[in-house]
Amino acid sequence: MSTSRRPATERKRFSIALDMADYDALQKLGAAQRPPLKQQYLVELAVKKLLDQHANRQLSFPLKP
């Protein structure tokens, strides 16, 4: 899984809303890493993993929450 960053001109920003429990867990996960990781980076990794699994036909829908 490649996590190389693209130039800002090739990236798209958007907003998401999380349940407070998920937000707190994400914040704790990032803070527990050395060096600490930003929430945006963790979400980007999760999205990349989801898309990679879909591309490799390792993912089926609907996903269970």
SVG drawing of the C-alpha trace seen along z (x, -y; Angstrom):
<svg xmlns="http://www.w3.org/2000/svg" viewBox="-25 -23 33 34">
<polyline fill="none" stroke="black" stroke-width="0.4" points="0.0,0.0 1.6,-3.2 1.2,-6.2 3.2,-8.7 1.6,-12.1 0.6,-13.8 1.0,-17.5 -1.8,-19.7 -3.0,-20.3 -3.8,-16.6 -5.7,-16.2 -9.3,-16.8 -10.5,-17.9 -13.8,-17.0 -15.4,-16.9 -16.7,-13.9 -18.7,-13.6 -17.8,-10.9 -19.6,-9.6 -17.9,-11.0 -16.8,-7.5 -15.1,-7.0 -13.6,-10.5 -12.1,-9.9 -10.8,-6.5 -9.1,-7.9 -7.6,-10.7 -6.2,-8.3 -4.9,-6.0 -2.9,-8.8 -1.7,-10.2 -0.4,-6.7 2.0,-6.5 5.5,-7.7 5.7,-10.2 2.1,-11.0 0.0,-10.8 -2.7,-13.3 -6.3,-12.1 -6.3,-13.2 -3.4,-10.8 -5.1,-7.9 -8.3,-8.5 -6.3,-8.7 -4.7,-5.4 -8.0,-3.8 -9.6,-5.0 -6.5,-3.8 -6.8,-0.4 -10.5,-0.2 -9.9,-1.2 -7.0,1.3 -9.2,4.1 -12.0,3.2 -9.5,3.1 -8.2,6.5 -11.7,7.9 -11.1,8.6 -14.1,6.5 -17.8,7.1 -20.7,4.8 -22.7,4.1 -20.2,3.6 -21.5,4.3 -21.2,1.2"/>
</svg>
